[in-house]
Protein backbone atom coordinates (compact mmCIF):
# COMPACT_ATOMS: atom_id res chain seq x y z
CA UNK A 1 0.00 0.00 0.00
CA UNK A 2 2.82 2.43 0.85
CA UNK A 3 4.55 1.65 -2.45
CA UNK A 4 1.26 2.30 -4.20
CA UNK A 5 0.92 5.71 -2.56
CA UNK A 6 4.47 6.56 -3.64
CA UNK A 7 3.63 5.90 -7.30
CA UNK A 8 1.92 9.27 -7.78
CA UNK A 9 4.23 12.05 -8.86
CA UNK A 10 4.00 15.80 -8.15
CA UNK A 11 1.90 17.08 -6.40
CA UNK A 12 1.74 13.72 -4.68
CA UNK A 13 -0.92 11.15 -3.93
CA UNK A 14 -2.26 12.87 -0.84
CA UNK A 15 -2.72 16.37 -2.28
CA UNK A 16 -4.32 15.97 -5.72
CA UNK A 17 -7.61 14.62 -7.06
CA UNK A 18 -7.91 12.79 -10.36
CA UNK A 19 -10.26 14.16 -13.02
CA UNK A 20 -13.49 12.14 -12.67
CA UNK A 21 -12.93 11.67 -8.95
CA UNK A 22 -13.34 15.41 -8.40
CA UNK A 23 -15.74 16.43 -11.13
CA UNK A 24 -18.18 13.54 -10.82
CA UNK A 25 -17.73 11.39 -7.74
CA UNK A 26 -16.81 14.04 -5.16
CA UNK A 27 -19.22 16.61 -6.59
CA UNK A 28 -22.13 14.16 -6.51
CA UNK A 29 -21.22 12.86 -3.06
CA UNK A 30 -21.25 16.41 -1.65
CA UNK A 31 -24.33 17.71 -3.48
CA UNK A 32 -26.70 14.74 -3.74
CA UNK A 33 -28.25 12.36 -1.22
CA UNK A 34 -25.90 9.41 -0.73
CA UNK A 35 -28.30 6.85 -2.22
CA UNK A 36 -28.82 9.01 -5.32
CA UNK A 37 -25.10 9.66 -5.77
CA UNK A 38 -24.21 5.96 -5.55
CA UNK A 39 -26.57 5.07 -8.40
CA UNK A 40 -25.87 8.07 -10.62
CA UNK A 41 -24.43 6.85 -13.93
CA UNK A 42 -21.37 8.45 -15.45
CA UNK A 43 -20.41 8.09 -19.10
CA UNK A 44 -23.16 5.55 -19.59
CA UNK A 45 -22.46 3.12 -16.76
CA UNK A 46 -22.40 2.76 -12.99
CA UNK A 47 -19.48 2.83 -10.53
CA UNK A 48 -21.13 1.50 -7.39
CA UNK A 49 -17.97 0.52 -5.48
CA UNK A 50 -16.14 3.78 -6.19
CA UNK A 51 -19.21 5.84 -5.34
CA UNK A 52 -19.76 4.00 -2.06
CA UNK A 53 -16.18 4.88 -1.14
CA UNK A 54 -16.82 8.51 -2.07
CA UNK A 55 -20.04 8.53 0.00
CA UNK A 56 -17.90 7.60 3.01
CA UNK A 57 -15.20 10.15 2.11
CA UNK A 58 -17.90 12.85 1.93
CA UNK A 59 -18.59 12.34 5.65
CA UNK A 60 -15.16 13.82 6.46
CA UNK A 61 -13.87 17.39 6.00
CA UNK A 62 -13.57 18.39 2.34
CA UNK A 63 -9.87 19.12 2.77
CA UNK A 64 -9.26 15.45 3.54
CA UNK A 65 -10.81 14.24 0.27
CA UNK A 66 -7.59 13.91 -1.75
CA UNK A 67 -5.76 11.96 0.94
CA UNK A 68 -8.72 9.69 1.68
CA UNK A 69 -9.21 9.03 -2.04
CA UNK A 70 -5.58 7.98 -2.44
CA UNK A 71 -5.49 5.84 0.69
CA UNK A 72 -8.77 4.13 -0.20
CA UNK A 73 -7.63 3.30 -3.73
CA UNK A 74 -4.17 2.13 -2.65
CA UNK A 75 -5.72 0.01 0.11
CA UNK A 76 -8.33 -1.55 -2.19
CA UNK A 77 -5.72 -2.29 -4.86
CA UNK A 78 -3.50 -3.96 -2.26
CA UNK A 79 -6.36 -6.08 -0.93
CA UNK A 80 -7.32 -7.11 -4.46
CA UNK A 81 -3.69 -8.12 -5.07
CA UNK A 82 -3.83 -10.32 -1.97
CA UNK A 83 -7.01 -11.92 -3.29
CA UNK A 84 -5.28 -12.56 -6.62
CA UNK A 85 -2.33 -14.19 -4.81
CA UNK A 86 -4.75 -16.31 -2.77
CA UNK A 87 -6.48 -17.54 -5.93
CA UNK A 88 -3.22 -18.02 -7.85
CA UNK A 89 -1.86 -20.12 -4.98
CA UNK A 90 -4.39 -22.82 -5.91
CA UNK A 91 -2.82 -23.15 -9.34
CA UNK A 92 0.82 -22.27 -8.70
CA UNK A 93 3.55 -22.80 -6.15
CA UNK A 94 4.26 -20.04 -3.65
CA UNK A 95 6.95 -18.09 -5.52
CA UNK A 96 5.14 -17.70 -8.87
CA UNK A 97 1.91 -16.91 -6.99
CA UNK A 98 3.76 -14.12 -5.17
CA UNK A 99 4.96 -12.75 -8.52
CA UNK A 100 1.37 -12.73 -9.81
CA UNK A 101 0.23 -10.94 -6.66
CA UNK A 102 2.98 -8.29 -6.85
CA UNK A 103 2.15 -7.58 -10.49
CA UNK A 104 -1.50 -7.11 -9.49
CA UNK A 105 -0.49 -4.65 -6.75
CA UNK A 106 1.43 -2.45 -9.23
CA UNK A 107 -0.62 -2.59 -12.44
CA UNK A 108 1.01 -0.99 -15.47
CA UNK A 109 -0.98 1.66 -17.31
CA UNK A 110 -2.91 2.35 -14.11
CA UNK A 111 -3.40 5.92 -12.88
CA UNK A 112 -2.66 5.11 -9.24
CA UNK A 113 -4.44 6.43 -6.16
CA UNK A 114 -7.65 7.36 -7.96
CA UNK A 115 -10.89 5.57 -7.11
CA UNK A 116 -12.16 6.26 -10.64
CA UNK A 117 -9.50 3.80 -11.84
CA UNK A 118 -10.19 1.01 -9.33
CA UNK A 119 -12.50 -0.62 -11.87
CA UNK A 120 -9.54 -2.16 -13.70
CA UNK A 121 -7.86 -4.11 -10.85
CA UNK A 122 -11.33 -5.00 -9.55
CA UNK A 123 -12.30 -6.69 -12.82
CA UNK A 124 -8.93 -8.48 -12.91
CA UNK A 125 -9.38 -9.77 -9.36
CA UNK A 126 -12.87 -10.89 -10.34
CA UNK A 127 -11.35 -12.96 -13.15
CA UNK A 128 -9.08 -14.77 -10.70
CA UNK A 129 -12.05 -15.44 -8.41
CA UNK A 130 -13.75 -17.16 -11.34
CA UNK A 131 -10.60 -19.21 -11.92
CA UNK A 132 -10.55 -20.25 -8.27
CA UNK A 133 -11.92 -23.69 -7.44
CA UNK A 134 -13.34 -22.35 -4.17
CA UNK A 135 -16.93 -21.19 -3.82
CA UNK A 136 -17.37 -18.74 -0.97
CA UNK A 137 -18.47 -15.12 -0.41
CA UNK A 138 -15.14 -13.80 -1.73
CA UNK A 139 -15.02 -15.80 -4.97
CA UNK A 140 -18.69 -15.04 -5.67
CA UNK A 141 -18.79 -11.50 -4.27
CA UNK A 142 -15.71 -9.97 -5.90
CA UNK A 143 -16.82 -10.68 -9.49
CA UNK A 144 -20.29 -9.40 -8.57
CA UNK A 145 -18.78 -6.14 -7.28
CA UNK A 146 -16.60 -5.83 -10.39
CA UNK A 147 -19.59 -5.84 -12.73
CA UNK A 148 -21.53 -3.49 -10.43
CA UNK A 149 -18.66 -1.03 -10.68
CA UNK A 150 -17.79 -1.09 -14.38
CA UNK A 151 -19.14 -1.91 -17.81
CA UNK A 152 -15.87 -3.80 -18.32
CA UNK A 153 -17.02 -6.15 -15.57
CA UNK A 154 -19.60 -7.47 -18.02
CA UNK A 155 -16.66 -9.20 -19.76
CA UNK A 156 -16.62 -11.60 -16.81
CA UNK A 157 -20.01 -12.96 -17.90
CA UNK A 158 -18.71 -14.86 -20.97
CA UNK A 159 -15.79 -16.09 -18.86
CA UNK A 160 -18.25 -17.47 -16.29
CA UNK A 161 -20.42 -19.05 -19.02
CA UNK A 162 -17.39 -20.81 -20.51
CA UNK A 163 -16.43 -22.06 -17.04
CA UNK A 164 -19.96 -23.33 -16.40
CA UNK A 165 -19.99 -25.21 -19.72
CA UNK A 166 -16.54 -26.63 -19.02
CA UNK A 167 -17.07 -27.74 -15.41
CA UNK A 168 -20.87 -27.99 -15.03
CA UNK A 169 -20.67 -27.43 -11.29
CA UNK A 170 -22.89 -25.75 -8.75
CA UNK A 171 -20.09 -23.37 -7.87
CA UNK A 172 -19.94 -21.97 -11.38
CA UNK A 173 -23.72 -21.50 -11.35
CA UNK A 174 -23.41 -19.39 -8.19
CA UNK A 175 -20.57 -17.33 -9.67
CA UNK A 176 -22.55 -16.71 -12.84
CA UNK A 177 -25.69 -15.76 -10.90
CA UNK A 178 -23.62 -13.32 -8.85
CA UNK A 179 -22.82 -11.42 -12.05
CA UNK A 180 -26.45 -11.03 -13.08
CA UNK A 181 -27.45 -7.98 -10.94
CA UNK A 182 -24.47 -5.94 -12.08
CA UNK A 183 -24.88 -6.95 -15.72
CA UNK A 184 -28.53 -5.92 -15.62
CA UNK A 185 -27.63 -2.63 -13.93
CA UNK A 186 -25.05 -1.81 -16.61
CA UNK A 187 -26.81 -3.10 -19.73
CA UNK A 188 -30.56 -2.51 -19.27
CA UNK A 189 -30.40 1.29 -18.85
CA UNK A 190 -28.02 1.48 -21.79
CA UNK A 191 -30.28 -0.67 -23.98
CA UNK A 192 -33.40 1.31 -23.06
CA UNK A 193 -31.78 4.71 -23.53
CA UNK A 194 -31.93 5.63 -19.85
CA UNK A 195 -28.14 6.02 -19.98
CA UNK A 196 -25.96 6.79 -22.97
CA UNK A 197 -22.35 6.04 -23.67
CA UNK A 198 -20.68 7.01 -26.90
CA UNK A 199 -17.80 5.07 -28.37
CA UNK A 200 -14.37 6.57 -28.70
CA UNK A 201 -13.26 9.38 -30.94
CA UNK A 202 -12.79 7.01 -33.88
CA UNK A 203 -14.14 3.50 -33.16
CA UNK A 204 -12.58 0.72 -35.20
CA UNK A 205 -14.95 -1.90 -36.60
CA UNK A 206 -12.46 -3.86 -38.70
CA UNK A 207 -11.53 -7.01 -36.70
CA UNK A 208 -8.26 -7.41 -38.63
CA UNK A 209 -7.22 -3.86 -37.73
CA UNK A 210 -8.19 -4.43 -34.08
CA UNK A 211 -6.18 -7.67 -33.97
CA UNK A 212 -3.17 -5.93 -35.50
CA UNK A 213 -3.48 -3.08 -32.98
CA UNK A 214 -3.65 -5.57 -30.13
CA UNK A 215 -0.53 -7.38 -31.34
CA UNK A 216 1.45 -4.19 -32.01
CA UNK A 217 0.28 -2.25 -28.96
CA UNK A 218 -1.23 -4.51 -26.30
CA UNK A 219 1.02 -7.56 -26.25
CA UNK A 220 4.42 -5.80 -26.35
CA UNK A 221 3.37 -3.32 -23.68
CA UNK A 222 2.10 -6.18 -21.53
CA UNK A 223 5.58 -7.66 -21.27
CA UNK A 224 7.82 -4.59 -21.60
CA UNK A 225 5.59 -1.83 -20.24
CA UNK A 226 4.51 1.51 -21.72
CA UNK A 227 7.59 3.39 -20.46
CA UNK A 228 9.88 1.81 -23.08
CA UNK A 229 7.30 1.80 -25.87
CA UNK A 230 5.99 5.34 -25.68
CA UNK A 231 6.92 6.30 -29.25
CA UNK A 232 4.48 5.78 -32.14
CA UNK A 233 4.81 2.57 -34.07
CA UNK A 234 7.67 2.37 -36.53
CA UNK A 235 9.39 5.67 -35.69
CA UNK A 236 12.72 3.99 -35.06
CA UNK A 237 14.37 0.61 -35.48
CA UNK A 238 14.84 0.43 -31.72
CA UNK A 239 11.11 0.78 -31.18
CA UNK A 240 10.40 -1.92 -33.76
CA UNK A 241 12.91 -4.20 -32.07
CA UNK A 242 11.18 -3.73 -28.72
CA UNK A 243 7.80 -4.50 -30.26
CA UNK A 244 9.25 -7.68 -31.78
CA UNK A 245 10.81 -8.64 -28.44
CA UNK A 246 7.48 -8.06 -26.69
CA UNK A 247 5.86 -10.52 -29.10
CA UNK A 248 8.64 -13.11 -28.88
CA UNK A 249 8.62 -13.28 -25.06
CA UNK A 250 5.19 -14.97 -24.75
CA UNK A 251 5.95 -17.22 -27.72
CA UNK A 252 9.17 -18.38 -26.06
CA UNK A 253 7.36 -19.01 -22.77
CA UNK A 254 4.65 -21.00 -24.55
CA UNK A 255 7.25 -23.05 -26.43
CA UNK A 256 9.05 -23.87 -23.17
CA UNK A 257 5.80 -24.90 -21.47
CA UNK A 258 4.76 -27.09 -24.41
CA UNK A 259 8.19 -28.72 -24.54
CA UNK A 260 7.95 -29.43 -20.80
CA UNK A 261 4.35 -30.68 -21.23
CA UNK A 262 3.06 -28.37 -18.50
CA UNK A 263 -0.53 -28.82 -19.65
CA UNK A 264 -2.23 -27.67 -16.44
CA UNK A 265 -0.36 -24.37 -16.45
CA UNK A 266 -0.96 -23.96 -20.19
CA UNK A 267 -4.72 -24.22 -19.62
CA UNK A 268 -4.68 -21.52 -16.95
CA UNK A 269 -2.46 -19.33 -19.12
CA UNK A 270 -4.85 -19.80 -22.04
CA UNK A 271 -7.78 -18.61 -19.91
CA UNK A 272 -5.85 -15.54 -18.76
CA UNK A 273 -4.51 -14.67 -22.21
CA UNK A 274 -7.94 -15.23 -23.73
CA UNK A 275 -9.48 -12.72 -21.32
CA UNK A 276 -6.69 -10.24 -22.09
CA UNK A 277 -7.43 -10.58 -25.81
CA UNK A 278 -11.16 -10.12 -25.20
CA UNK A 279 -10.63 -7.03 -23.04
CA UNK A 280 -8.16 -5.66 -25.57
CA UNK A 281 -10.51 -6.23 -28.50
CA UNK A 282 -13.43 -4.53 -26.75
CA UNK A 283 -11.45 -1.50 -25.59
CA UNK A 284 -9.42 -1.00 -28.77
CA UNK A 285 -12.40 -1.41 -31.09
CA UNK A 286 -14.51 0.98 -29.00
CA UNK A 287 -11.89 3.73 -28.93
CA UNK A 288 -9.87 3.06 -32.04
CA UNK A 289 -6.52 3.56 -30.33
CA UNK A 290 -4.49 2.39 -27.36
CA UNK A 291 -4.34 4.41 -24.17
CA UNK A 292 -2.34 3.46 -21.09
CA UNK A 293 -5.34 2.93 -18.82
CA UNK A 294 -6.77 0.42 -21.30
CA UNK A 295 -3.58 -1.59 -20.86
CA UNK A 296 -4.40 -2.77 -17.33
CA UNK A 297 -6.84 -5.53 -18.31
CA UNK A 298 -4.45 -6.58 -21.07
CA UNK A 299 -1.14 -6.52 -19.23
CA UNK A 300 -2.24 -8.05 -15.92
CA UNK A 301 -3.71 -11.27 -17.41
CA UNK A 302 -0.90 -11.56 -19.97
CA UNK A 303 1.83 -11.22 -17.36
CA UNK A 304 0.06 -13.73 -15.12
CA UNK A 305 -0.19 -16.07 -18.10
CA UNK A 306 3.56 -15.67 -18.65
CA UNK A 307 4.24 -16.54 -15.01
CA UNK A 308 2.05 -19.64 -15.31
CA UNK A 309 3.90 -20.80 -18.43
CA UNK A 310 7.32 -20.15 -16.92
CA UNK A 311 6.42 -21.86 -13.66
CA UNK A 312 4.95 -24.87 -15.43
CA UNK A 313 7.96 -25.24 -17.73
CA UNK A 314 10.42 -25.02 -14.86
CA UNK A 315 8.50 -27.42 -12.62
CA UNK A 316 8.00 -30.18 -15.19
CA UNK A 317 10.43 -33.15 -15.11
CA UNK A 318 11.58 -32.47 -18.69
CA UNK A 319 12.92 -29.06 -17.61
CA UNK A 320 16.02 -30.77 -16.25
CA UNK A 321 17.21 -31.39 -19.78
CA UNK A 322 17.34 -27.73 -20.84
CA UNK A 323 19.01 -24.90 -18.95
CA UNK A 324 16.78 -22.22 -20.49
CA UNK A 325 13.61 -24.05 -19.51
CA UNK A 326 15.00 -24.89 -16.08
CA UNK A 327 15.62 -21.21 -15.36
CA UNK A 328 12.62 -19.79 -17.24
CA UNK A 329 10.79 -18.60 -14.13
CA UNK A 330 13.86 -16.86 -12.69
CA UNK A 331 14.63 -15.14 -16.00
CA UNK A 332 11.03 -14.06 -16.56
CA UNK A 333 10.63 -12.85 -12.97
CA UNK A 334 13.79 -10.76 -13.35
CA UNK A 335 12.37 -9.20 -16.51
CA UNK A 336 9.06 -8.49 -14.77
CA UNK A 337 10.86 -6.84 -11.84
CA UNK A 338 12.82 -4.56 -14.18
CA UNK A 339 9.70 -3.65 -16.17
CA UNK A 340 7.68 -2.91 -13.03
CA UNK A 341 10.49 -0.70 -11.72
CA UNK A 342 10.62 1.22 -15.00
CA UNK A 343 6.87 1.78 -14.86
CA UNK A 344 6.53 2.31 -11.11
CA UNK A 345 5.74 6.03 -11.27
CA UNK A 346 3.84 6.49 -14.52
CA UNK A 347 3.47 9.87 -16.17
CA UNK A 348 -0.15 10.98 -16.43
CA UNK A 349 -2.29 14.10 -16.96
CA UNK A 350 -2.47 14.27 -13.18
CA UNK A 351 1.17 15.39 -12.97
CA UNK A 352 1.55 19.04 -12.02
CA UNK A 353 -2.12 19.41 -11.11
CA UNK A 354 -3.41 21.86 -8.51
CA UNK A 355 -2.73 21.04 -4.88
CA UNK A 356 -5.96 20.08 -3.20
CA UNK A 357 -5.16 21.80 0.08
CA UNK A 358 -4.59 25.13 -1.65
CA UNK A 359 -7.68 24.63 -3.82
CA UNK A 360 -9.91 24.04 -0.80
CA UNK A 361 -8.39 27.00 1.04
CA UNK A 362 -9.15 29.28 -1.89
CA UNK A 363 -12.71 27.95 -2.14
CA UNK A 364 -13.20 28.48 1.60
CA UNK A 365 -11.96 32.06 1.34
CA UNK A 366 -14.39 32.73 -1.52
CA UNK A 367 -17.31 31.38 0.52
CA UNK A 368 -16.35 33.53 3.52
CA UNK A 369 -16.11 36.80 1.60
CA UNK A 370 -19.41 36.19 -0.21
CA UNK A 371 -21.99 35.23 2.46
CA UNK A 372 -24.77 34.61 -0.07
CA UNK A 373 -22.72 32.12 -2.08
CA UNK A 374 -23.90 28.49 -1.83
CA UNK A 375 -21.37 26.68 -4.05
CA UNK A 376 -17.86 27.18 -5.39
CA UNK A 377 -16.38 25.63 -8.54
CA UNK A 378 -12.81 24.47 -7.99
CA UNK A 379 -10.56 23.40 -10.87
CA UNK A 380 -8.86 20.05 -10.28
CA UNK A 381 -6.63 19.89 -13.39
CA UNK A 382 -3.73 22.00 -14.57
CA UNK A 383 -5.71 22.86 -17.70
CA UNK A 384 -8.94 24.65 -16.63
CA UNK A 385 -10.03 24.73 -20.27
CA UNK A 386 -10.62 20.96 -20.09
CA UNK A 387 -13.37 21.53 -17.56
CA UNK A 388 -12.20 19.17 -14.81
CA UNK A 389 -13.69 20.81 -11.75
CA UNK A 390 -15.37 19.98 -8.49
CA UNK A 391 -18.42 21.79 -7.13
CA UNK A 392 -18.00 22.36 -3.39
CA UNK A 393 -20.92 23.45 -1.17
CA UNK A 394 -20.06 26.47 0.95
CA UNK A 395 -21.93 24.82 3.83
CA UNK A 396 -19.09 22.29 3.99
CA UNK A 397 -16.38 24.97 3.85
CA UNK A 398 -17.46 27.75 6.22
DARASUL-V74744 format. One record per residue. N is the residue number from 1. BURIAL is 1 if it has 16 or more other C-alpha atoms within 10 Angstrom, else 0. Layout:
# DARASUL-V74744
N|BURIAL / N|BURIAL
This chain:
# DARASUL-V74744
1|1 / 2|0 / 3|0 / 4|1 / 5|1 / 6|1 / 7|1 / 8|1 / 9|1 / 10|0 / 11|1 / 12|1 / 13|1 / 14|1 / 15|1 / 16|1 / 17|1 / 18|1 / 19|1 / 20|1 / 21|1 / 22|1 / 23|1 / 24|1 / 25|1 / 26|1 / 27|1 / 28|1 / 29|1 / 30|1 / 31|0 / 32|0 / 33|0 / 34|1 / 35|0 / 36|0 / 37|1 / 38|1 / 39|0 / 40|1 / 41|1 / 42|0 / 43|0 / 44|1 / 45|1 / 46|1 / 47|1 / 48|1 / 49|1 / 50|1 / 51|1 / 52|1 / 53|1 / 54|1 / 55|1 / 56|0 / 57|1 / 58|1 / 59|0 / 60|0 / 61|0 / 62|1 / 63|1 / 64|1 / 65|1 / 66|1 / 67|1 / 68|1 / 69|1 / 70|1 / 71|1 / 72|1 / 73|1 / 74|1 / 75|1 / 76|1 / 77|1 / 78|1 / 79|1 / 80|1 / 81|1 / 82|1 / 83|1 / 84|1 / 85|1 / 86|1 / 87|1 / 88|1 / 89|1 / 90|0 / 91|1 / 92|1 / 93|0 / 94|0 / 95|0 / 96|1 / 97|1 / 98|1 / 99|1 / 100|1 / 101|1 / 102|1 / 103|1 / 104|1 / 105|1 / 106|1 / 107|1 / 108|1 / 109|1 / 110|1 / 111|1 / 112|1 / 113|1 / 114|1 / 115|1 / 116|1 / 117|1 / 118|1 / 119|1 / 120|1 / 121|1 / 122|1 / 123|1 / 124|1 / 125|1 / 126|1 / 127|1 / 128|1 / 129|1 / 130|1 / 131|1 / 132|1 / 133|0 / 134|0 / 135|1 / 136|0 / 137|0 / 138|0 / 139|1 / 140|1 / 141|1 / 142|1 / 143|1 / 144|1 / 145|1 / 146|1 / 147|1 / 148|1 / 149|1 / 150|1 / 151|1 / 152|1 / 153|1 / 154|1 / 155|1 / 156|1 / 157|1 / 158|0 / 159|1 / 160|1 / 161|1 / 162|0 / 163|1 / 164|1 / 165|0 / 166|0 / 167|0 / 168|0 / 169|0 / 170|0 / 171|1 / 172|1 / 173|1 / 174|1 / 175|1 / 176|1 / 177|0 / 178|1 / 179|1 / 180|1 / 181|0 / 182|1 / 183|1 / 184|0 / 185|1 / 186|1 / 187|1 / 188|0 / 189|0 / 190|0 / 191|0 / 192|0 / 193|0 / 194|0 / 195|1 / 196|0 / 197|0 / 198|0 / 199|0 / 200|0 / 201|0 / 202|0 / 203|1 / 204|1 / 205|0 / 206|0 / 207|0 / 208|0 / 209|0 / 210|1 / 211|1 / 212|0 / 213|1 / 214|1 / 215|1 / 216|1 / 217|1 / 218|1 / 219|1 / 220|1 / 221|1 / 222|1 / 223|1 / 224|1 / 225|1 / 226|1 / 227|1 / 228|0 / 229|1 / 230|0 / 231|0 / 232|0 / 233|0 / 234|0 / 235|0 / 236|0 / 237|0 / 238|0 / 239|1 / 240|1 / 241|0 / 242|1 / 243|1 / 244|0 / 245|0 / 246|1 / 247|1 / 248|0 / 249|1 / 250|1 / 251|0 / 252|1 / 253|1 / 254|1 / 255|1 / 256|1 / 257|1 / 258|1 / 259|0 / 260|1 / 261|1 / 262|1 / 263|0 / 264|0 / 265|1 / 266|1 / 267|0 / 268|1 / 269|1 / 270|1 / 271|1 / 272|1 / 273|1 / 274|1 / 275|1 / 276|1 / 277|1 / 278|1 / 279|1 / 280|1 / 281|1 / 282|1 / 283|1 / 284|1 / 285|1 / 286|1 / 287|1 / 288|1 / 289|1 / 290|1 / 291|0 / 292|1 / 293|1 / 294|1 / 295|1 / 296|1 / 297|1 / 298|1 / 299|1 / 300|1 / 301|1 / 302|1 / 303|1 / 304|1 / 305|1 / 306|1 / 307|1 / 308|1 / 309|1 / 310|1 / 311|1 / 312|1 / 313|1 / 314|1 / 315|1 / 316|1 / 317|0 / 318|1 / 319|1 / 320|0 / 321|0 / 322|0 / 323|0 / 324|0 / 325|1 / 326|1 / 327|1 / 328|1 / 329|1 / 330|1 / 331|0 / 332|1 / 333|1 / 334|0 / 335|0 / 336|1 / 337|0 / 338|0 / 339|1 / 340|1 / 341|0 / 342|1 / 343|1 / 344|1 / 345|1 / 346|1 / 347|1 / 348|0 / 349|0 / 350|1 / 351|1 / 352|0 / 353|1 / 354|1 / 355|1 / 356|1 / 357|1 / 358|0 / 359|1 / 360|1 / 361|0 / 362|0 / 363|1 / 364|1 / 365|0 / 366|1 / 367|1 / 368|0 / 369|0 / 370|0 / 371|0 / 372|0 / 373|0 / 374|0 / 375|1 / 376|1 / 377|0 / 378|1 / 379|1 / 380|1 / 381|1 / 382|0 / 383|0 / 384|0 / 385|0 / 386|0 / 387|0 / 388|1 / 389|1 / 390|1 / 391|1 / 392|1 / 393|1 / 394|1 / 395|0 / 396|1 / 397|1 / 398|0
